[in-house]
Amino acid sequence: MVNPAGEQESRAQHHLIQLSRLASTLNRTLVLPNLATSRFMTCGSASFDSIYDPITFVRASGAVRPVLQHEFERWLDDEEDDSAPHTARAVRLRILGAPEPLESTQGAFVRDETLGGHARTALCLDEQRLDFAQREPLVAVVAQYEAGGELLETLRRLDTEDDVEVLLVNWDLREPLLGVESDELLAAAFAYAEPWHTLASAVVGELGESIGVHWRTEGVAATRLDECGEGLVEALVGLKEGDGALQSVYLASDYPLEGLPGAPSHTAAAAGDDDSTAGAVEPLVVKLAHSDTLSDQLTPAHDAAMSHFLSSFASHAAPAGLALSTYRSLLPLVLPTLPAPLAALAQTPAAPAIVSQLVLQRTKRFVAGESRVPSERRARDTCARRSSWTRRVVVARERAREGLEEGEKGAVVGWWSTDGKLEY
């Protein structure tokens, strides 16, 4: 069982594939954990099968005998009152660096002093049914890009020596232990559950002929964001000029656009406006980004750059016949059409990211800010860091369009830069 997997959803999916392979190697049953705030963890409130299709996960990943967390919990609780708790061991696999001053153990396990002697972090399980006995918590620390051959052998030895029923793994590595996962494998293994596809269809129905945009702003200098916003608007107008049927632009971004006046989903409540500030043009620093790693990096310069993008869109793209939309702006239109269970799902914290990814797979055109092929030549003009989230959209679109002519394929996915030109 993994508790938790480091990093957010897109990267954590790599880790869960590694855990499934490790479980197979150790002849163990993999427990598919719950999720919370885009992370896999036992304390999550969303079950794995409420987000993903577990059948396609098993088929694509090759996982052997996986069970859902609630099935594991039932196994814990189904034991008779006088039965002994299940033997357990907690280990952490992590990389060098903050926030813990740990040195590399070169693949070996040492006593995990950073946990204060506790056998595990918070589990949100029936801890009376888990027996850690005198098995102290262990940690193995490797350099960020260090190969994991020795660590894998150490895990095998520990598993043989311990012979415990439950092995809890806190996984925070960056390099694979057991093979590399392709984008195609990840896309197949982590197919979203059917209700999410139904929601995406409802959103797409409100868009008409549309251009999908993914803009990951994290790590991009605020000064460049300003230029990128102008470049994006120029690229969108160019697409509209080439295809007059295009009606709307669906934007998905880690930046919290709804906090800015002029955004399609902006409300007074979201921006913190009151009667004394209504109509103010000064951008507001919004601390809650759509990515928890971006929130602490936001500055007034970021807000100014995104406000400039909105202004540029309003003065150039809107007159050309394009309407800007986001998930949050379309939600009030979609909710009345949905049955109650689906309407409730549409308002969960996970909905904007999941539905947006599915929507972007279906829009007529799709553009992203990262470079098509990483190169130093493009680095100065790139408008977004490379993103596995973006790659997942591209892979899905490519798979959906297999068999089309090359010209048709190139026309549906593009990369924009500060000069407003699209690279196909």
C-alpha positions as CSV (number, residue, x, y, z in Angstrom):
1,M,0.0,0.0,0.0
2,V,1.3,3.5,-0.9
3,N,0.8,6.3,1.6
4,P,1.3,8.8,0.0
5,A,2.8,9.0,-3.4
6,G,4.9,12.1,-3.9
7,E,3.9,14.9,-6.3
8,Q,0.6,15.7,-7.8
9,E,-1.7,13.6,-10.0
10,S,0.1,13.5,-13.4
11,R,3.5,12.6,-11.9
12,A,2.0,10.5,-9.1
13,Q,0.5,8.3,-11.8
14,H,4.1,7.3,-12.8
15,H,4.7,6.4,-9.2
16,L,1.6,4.2,-8.9
17,I,2.7,2.2,-12.0
18,Q,6.0,1.7,-10.3
19,L,4.2,0.5,-7.2
20,S,2.1,-1.9,-9.2
21,R,5.3,-3.4,-10.7
22,L,6.9,-3.6,-7.3
23,A,3.9,-5.4,-5.9
24,S,4.2,-7.9,-8.7
25,T,7.9,-8.3,-8.1
26,L,7.3,-9.0,-4.4
27,N,4.3,-11.2,-5.1
28,R,2.1,-8.8,-3.1
29,T,-1.4,-7.4,-3.7
30,L,-1.5,-3.8,-4.6
31,V,-4.0,-1.6,-2.8
32,L,-5.2,1.2,-5.1
33,P,-5.3,4.2,-2.7
34,N,-7.8,7.0,-2.3
35,L,-7.1,10.5,-3.6
36,A,-7.0,14.0,-2.1
37,T,-5.9,17.3,-3.6
38,S,-4.6,15.5,-6.7
39,R,-2.5,13.1,-4.6
40,F,-2.7,9.3,-3.9
41,M,-3.0,8.8,-0.2
42,T,-4.9,6.6,2.3
43,C,-6.4,9.7,3.9
44,G,-8.0,10.8,0.7
45,S,-11.8,11.1,0.6
46,A,-12.2,10.1,-3.1
47,S,-11.9,6.4,-3.9
48,F,-9.7,5.3,-6.8
49,D,-12.7,4.1,-8.8
50,S,-14.6,7.4,-8.4
51,I,-11.8,9.0,-10.5
52,Y,-10.4,6.3,-12.7
53,D,-11.6,3.1,-14.3
54,P,-9.9,0.3,-12.3
55,I,-10.5,-2.3,-15.0
56,T,-8.5,-0.3,-17.6
57,F,-5.8,0.3,-15.0
58,V,-5.4,-3.4,-14.5
59,R,-5.5,-4.2,-18.2
60,A,-2.9,-1.5,-19.2
61,S,-0.6,-1.7,-16.2
62,G,-0.5,-5.4,-15.8
63,A,-1.1,-5.1,-12.1
64,V,-1.6,-8.4,-10.3
65,R,-4.6,-8.8,-8.0
66,P,-5.1,-5.1,-7.1
67,V,-7.8,-4.2,-4.6
68,L,-9.5,-0.9,-3.9
69,Q,-8.8,0.8,-0.5
70,H,-12.3,0.2,0.8
71,E,-11.9,-3.5,0.0
72,F,-8.6,-3.5,1.9
73,E,-10.3,-1.7,4.8
74,R,-13.1,-4.3,4.8
75,W,-10.5,-7.0,4.9
76,L,-9.0,-5.4,8.0
77,D,-12.4,-5.0,9.7
78,D,-13.8,-8.4,8.8
79,E,-11.5,-10.3,11.1
80,E,-13.0,-11.7,14.3
81,D,-12.7,-9.6,17.4
82,D,-10.2,-12.0,19.1
83,S,-8.0,-12.4,16.0
84,A,-4.5,-11.0,16.0
85,P,-3.8,-7.7,14.1
86,H,-2.1,-7.9,10.8
87,T,1.7,-7.6,10.8
88,A,3.0,-4.4,9.1
89,R,6.1,-2.4,8.3
90,A,6.4,1.2,7.2
91,V,9.1,2.4,4.8
92,R,9.9,5.6,3.0
93,L,11.7,5.9,-0.3
94,R,12.7,9.5,-1.0
95,I,15.1,11.8,-2.7
96,L,17.7,14.1,-1.3
97,G,16.7,17.7,-0.5
98,A,14.4,19.9,1.6
99,P,12.6,19.8,3.8
100,E,14.6,17.1,5.5
101,P,18.4,17.2,6.1
102,L,18.9,13.6,5.0
103,E,22.0,12.2,3.4
104,S,22.0,9.5,0.7
105,T,21.9,6.0,2.1
106,Q,23.0,4.6,-1.3
107,G,20.1,2.2,-1.6
108,A,20.2,1.0,2.0
109,F,17.5,1.3,4.7
110,V,18.2,3.2,7.9
111,R,16.1,4.0,10.9
112,D,13.7,6.8,10.1
113,E,14.5,9.3,12.8
114,T,12.6,12.1,11.0
115,L,9.3,10.5,12.0
116,G,10.1,10.9,15.7
117,G,10.2,7.1,16.2
118,H,6.6,6.6,15.0
119,A,6.1,3.6,12.8
120,R,4.1,5.5,10.2
121,T,2.5,8.8,9.1
122,A,-1.2,9.3,9.3
123,L,-3.0,6.4,7.8
124,C,-6.7,7.0,8.3
125,L,-7.1,3.3,8.7
126,D,-8.1,1.1,11.6
127,E,-4.7,1.1,13.2
128,Q,-5.7,-1.4,15.9
129,R,-5.8,-3.9,13.1
130,L,-2.2,-3.2,12.1
131,D,0.7,-4.6,14.2
132,F,4.0,-2.8,13.7
133,A,5.4,-4.5,16.9
134,Q,9.1,-3.7,17.2
135,R,9.5,-3.1,13.5
136,E,10.9,0.4,13.4
137,P,10.2,2.8,10.5
138,L,12.8,2.8,7.8
139,V,13.9,5.2,5.1
140,A,16.1,4.9,2.1
141,V,17.4,8.2,0.5
142,V,18.8,8.5,-3.0
143,A,19.9,11.4,-5.2
144,Q,17.2,12.8,-7.4
145,Y,18.3,11.1,-10.6
146,E,20.1,8.2,-9.0
147,A,19.4,4.7,-10.4
148,G,17.5,2.4,-8.1
149,G,19.0,-1.0,-8.7
150,E,20.5,-1.3,-5.2
151,L,17.3,0.0,-3.6
152,L,15.2,-2.6,-5.4
153,E,17.4,-5.4,-4.1
154,T,17.2,-3.9,-0.6
155,L,13.4,-3.9,-0.8
156,R,13.4,-7.5,-1.9
157,R,15.7,-8.6,1.0
158,L,13.6,-6.6,3.5
159,D,10.4,-8.2,2.2
160,T,11.8,-11.7,2.6
161,E,13.2,-11.1,6.1
162,D,10.2,-9.3,7.4
163,D,7.5,-11.4,5.9
164,V,4.8,-9.0,7.0
165,E,1.3,-9.0,5.7
166,V,1.1,-5.2,5.0
167,L,3.9,-3.2,3.6
168,L,3.2,0.6,3.8
169,V,5.3,2.5,1.3
170,N,5.7,6.3,1.3
171,W,7.0,6.8,-2.2
172,D,8.8,10.0,-3.1
173,L,11.3,9.0,-5.8
174,R,11.9,10.6,-9.2
175,E,13.6,7.8,-11.2
176,P,11.8,4.5,-12.0
177,L,12.8,1.3,-10.2
178,L,11.1,-1.0,-12.6
179,G,11.1,0.2,-16.2
180,V,9.9,3.5,-17.7
181,E,6.3,4.3,-18.3
182,S,5.4,5.7,-21.8
183,D,2.8,8.4,-22.3
184,E,0.7,5.9,-24.1
185,L,0.7,3.5,-21.2
186,L,-0.2,6.2,-18.7
187,A,-3.0,7.4,-20.9
188,A,-4.4,3.9,-21.1
189,A,-3.9,2.9,-17.4
190,F,-5.4,6.1,-16.0
191,A,-8.6,6.4,-18.1
192,Y,-11.2,8.5,-16.2
193,A,-14.4,6.8,-15.0
194,E,-17.4,7.1,-17.3
195,P,-19.2,9.9,-15.3
196,W,-16.4,12.3,-16.0
197,H,-16.8,11.7,-19.8
198,T,-20.5,12.4,-19.4
199,L,-19.7,15.7,-17.8
200,A,-17.1,16.6,-20.4
201,S,-19.7,16.0,-23.1
202,A,-22.1,18.4,-21.4
203,V,-19.4,21.1,-21.3
204,V,-18.4,20.5,-25.0
205,G,-22.0,20.9,-25.9
206,E,-22.0,24.5,-24.6
207,L,-18.8,25.4,-26.6
208,G,-19.8,24.9,-30.2
209,E,-16.8,24.9,-32.6
210,S,-13.9,25.6,-30.3
211,I,-10.2,26.0,-29.7
212,G,-8.8,24.4,-26.5
213,V,-5.9,26.0,-24.7
214,H,-3.7,24.6,-21.9
215,W,-1.5,27.3,-20.3
216,R,0.8,26.1,-17.5
217,T,2.2,29.3,-16.1
218,E,4.3,27.9,-13.3
219,G,8.0,28.5,-13.8
220,V,7.5,31.1,-16.5
221,A,8.8,34.6,-15.7
222,A,6.0,37.1,-15.3
223,T,7.6,39.4,-17.9
224,R,7.4,36.6,-20.4
225,L,3.8,35.8,-19.5
226,D,2.9,39.3,-20.6
227,E,4.4,38.6,-24.0
228,C,2.9,35.2,-24.1
229,G,-0.6,36.5,-23.5
230,E,-0.3,38.8,-26.5
231,G,1.2,35.9,-28.6
232,L,-1.7,33.6,-27.6
233,V,-4.3,36.2,-28.6
234,E,-2.6,36.7,-31.9
235,A,-2.5,32.9,-32.5
236,L,-6.2,32.6,-31.7
237,V,-7.2,35.4,-34.0
238,G,-5.1,33.7,-36.8
239,L,-7.0,30.4,-36.2
240,K,-10.3,32.2,-36.4
241,E,-9.3,33.9,-39.7
242,G,-8.5,30.5,-41.1
243,D,-11.6,28.8,-39.9
244,G,-14.6,31.1,-39.6
245,A,-16.7,28.4,-37.9
246,L,-14.7,28.6,-34.7
247,Q,-16.8,30.3,-32.0
248,S,-15.1,29.9,-28.6
249,V,-11.9,29.4,-26.7
250,Y,-11.8,27.0,-23.8
251,L,-8.9,27.9,-21.5
252,A,-7.4,25.5,-18.8
253,S,-4.6,27.0,-16.7
254,D,-2.9,26.6,-13.4
255,Y,-3.4,30.3,-12.9
256,P,-6.6,31.2,-11.0
257,L,-8.1,33.4,-13.7
258,E,-11.5,33.7,-12.0
259,G,-10.0,36.1,-9.4
260,L,-9.4,38.8,-12.0
261,P,-12.0,41.4,-13.2
262,G,-12.8,40.7,-16.8
263,A,-12.4,36.9,-16.5
264,P,-15.3,34.9,-17.9
265,S,-15.9,33.3,-14.5
266,H,-15.1,36.3,-12.4
267,T,-17.5,37.2,-9.5
268,A,-17.3,39.9,-6.9
269,A,-17.0,37.1,-4.3
270,A,-14.1,35.5,-6.1
271,A,-12.2,38.7,-6.3
272,G,-13.0,40.0,-2.9
273,D,-14.7,43.1,-4.3
274,D,-17.2,45.1,-2.3
275,D,-19.0,48.3,-3.1
276,S,-16.0,50.4,-2.5
277,T,-13.8,48.5,-4.9
278,A,-16.2,47.5,-7.6
279,G,-14.9,48.4,-11.0
280,A,-11.3,48.7,-9.8
281,V,-8.7,47.9,-12.4
282,E,-5.9,47.0,-10.1
283,P,-5.2,43.2,-10.3
284,L,-5.6,41.3,-7.1
285,V,-3.1,38.7,-5.9
286,V,-5.0,35.5,-5.7
287,K,-3.2,33.0,-3.4
288,L,-5.2,29.8,-4.3
289,A,-3.9,28.7,-7.7
290,H,-5.2,25.7,-9.5
291,S,-1.9,24.0,-8.6
292,D,-0.6,23.9,-5.0
293,T,3.0,24.3,-6.2
294,L,2.1,27.6,-8.0
295,S,0.2,29.3,-5.2
296,D,3.3,30.4,-3.3
297,Q,4.9,31.8,-6.5
298,L,2.2,34.2,-7.5
299,T,3.1,37.9,-7.5
300,P,1.3,41.1,-8.5
301,A,3.3,40.9,-11.7
302,H,1.6,37.6,-12.6
303,D,-1.8,39.1,-12.0
304,A,-0.9,42.1,-14.1
305,A,0.3,39.9,-17.0
306,M,-2.9,37.8,-16.9
307,S,-5.0,40.9,-16.7
308,H,-3.2,42.1,-19.8
309,F,-4.1,38.9,-21.6
310,L,-7.8,39.3,-20.7
311,S,-7.7,42.9,-22.0
312,S,-6.0,41.9,-25.2
313,F,-8.5,39.1,-25.8
314,A,-11.4,41.5,-25.2
315,S,-10.0,44.0,-27.7
316,H,-8.8,41.6,-30.4
317,A,-10.2,38.1,-30.2
318,A,-13.7,39.0,-29.0
319,P,-14.4,41.4,-31.9
320,A,-13.1,38.6,-34.3
321,G,-16.0,36.4,-33.0
322,L,-14.3,34.3,-30.3
323,A,-15.7,33.9,-26.7
324,L,-13.5,33.0,-23.9
325,S,-14.7,30.2,-21.6
326,T,-13.4,28.2,-18.6
327,Y,-14.8,25.3,-16.7
328,R,-16.0,27.6,-14.0
329,S,-17.7,30.0,-16.4
330,L,-19.6,27.2,-18.1
331,L,-20.6,25.4,-14.9
332,P,-23.8,27.5,-14.3
333,L,-25.0,26.7,-17.8
334,V,-24.3,22.9,-17.4
335,L,-25.6,22.3,-13.9
336,P,-29.4,22.6,-14.7
337,T,-29.1,20.0,-17.4
338,L,-27.5,17.3,-15.2
339,P,-29.1,14.7,-12.9
340,A,-28.4,15.3,-9.2
341,P,-25.5,12.8,-8.8
342,L,-23.7,14.2,-11.8
343,A,-24.4,17.8,-10.7
344,A,-22.8,17.0,-7.3
345,L,-19.8,15.5,-9.1
346,A,-19.4,18.6,-11.3
347,Q,-18.9,20.7,-8.2
348,T,-16.2,18.6,-6.5
349,P,-12.7,20.1,-6.2
350,A,-11.4,17.5,-8.7
351,A,-13.9,18.4,-11.5
352,P,-12.2,21.4,-13.1
353,A,-8.9,19.6,-13.9
354,I,-10.5,16.3,-14.9
355,V,-13.2,17.6,-17.0
356,S,-10.9,20.2,-18.6
357,Q,-8.5,17.5,-19.7
358,L,-11.3,15.6,-21.4
359,V,-12.7,18.7,-23.0
360,L,-9.4,19.6,-24.5
361,Q,-9.2,16.2,-26.0
362,R,-12.4,17.0,-27.9
363,T,-12.1,20.6,-29.0
364,K,-11.7,21.2,-32.7
365,R,-8.3,22.7,-32.3
366,F,-5.8,22.5,-29.4
367,V,-2.8,24.8,-28.6
368,A,-0.3,24.7,-25.7
369,G,2.4,27.0,-24.6
370,E,5.3,24.6,-24.3
371,S,7.6,23.9,-27.3
372,R,6.7,21.1,-29.6
373,V,10.3,19.7,-29.3
374,P,12.6,20.9,-26.4
375,S,15.4,23.0,-27.8
376,E,17.6,25.9,-26.7
377,R,16.4,27.9,-29.7
378,R,12.8,27.9,-28.5
379,A,13.6,28.3,-24.8
380,R,13.5,32.1,-24.9
381,D,10.1,32.1,-26.6
382,T,8.4,29.2,-24.7
383,C,5.2,30.2,-22.9
384,A,4.9,27.2,-20.6
385,R,7.0,24.5,-18.9
386,R,6.7,21.0,-20.4
387,S,3.8,19.2,-18.7
388,S,2.7,15.6,-18.6
389,W,-0.9,17.0,-18.3
390,T,-0.5,18.6,-21.7
391,R,1.2,15.5,-23.1
392,R,-1.8,13.4,-22.0
393,V,-4.1,15.7,-24.0
394,V,-1.9,15.4,-27.1
395,V,-1.6,11.6,-26.8
396,A,-5.4,11.3,-26.6
397,R,-5.9,13.5,-29.6
398,E,-3.3,11.6,-31.6
399,R,-4.9,8.3,-30.8
400,A,-8.4,9.6,-31.7
401,R,-7.1,10.8,-35.1
402,E,-5.1,7.7,-36.1
403,G,-5.6,7.1,-39.8
404,L,-6.1,10.7,-40.7
405,E,-3.9,12.4,-43.3
406,E,-0.8,14.1,-41.9
407,G,-2.2,17.6,-42.8
408,E,-5.3,16.9,-40.8
409,K,-3.3,15.8,-37.8
410,G,-1.1,18.8,-37.8
411,A,-4.1,21.1,-38.0
412,V,-5.5,20.1,-34.6
413,V,-2.5,20.4,-32.3
414,G,-0.3,23.5,-32.2
415,W,2.2,25.2,-29.9
416,W,2.2,29.0,-29.6
417,S,5.0,31.3,-28.5
418,T,5.6,35.0,-27.9
419,D,5.6,35.8,-31.6
420,G,2.0,34.7,-32.0
421,K,3.0,32.0,-34.5
422,L,1.8,28.4,-34.2
423,E,4.2,25.4,-34.6
424,Y,2.6,22.2,-35.8
